[in-house]
Amino acid sequence: MSEPEQLSLGAVIRDARKERGWSQTALGEKSGVSRPTIARVESDSDVTTATLAKIAEALGLTLELKGRG
């Protein structure tokens, strides 16, 4: 049995936004992050943890960091 397909962080954010019926602009307004930044996050460009935290909070998601070992 194969591992479940893992979505990129950007895909998770995009899917959560679309599930709520929000545009990138709406998510930006709710999170205090600009629409161009939302677009960069969804395309898996570099993003700060502070920005991710704002977006996750607006979407009702949690961030979890795990060690590699």
Order of alpha helices (4+ residues) and beta strands (2+ residues): alpha-alpha-alpha-alpha
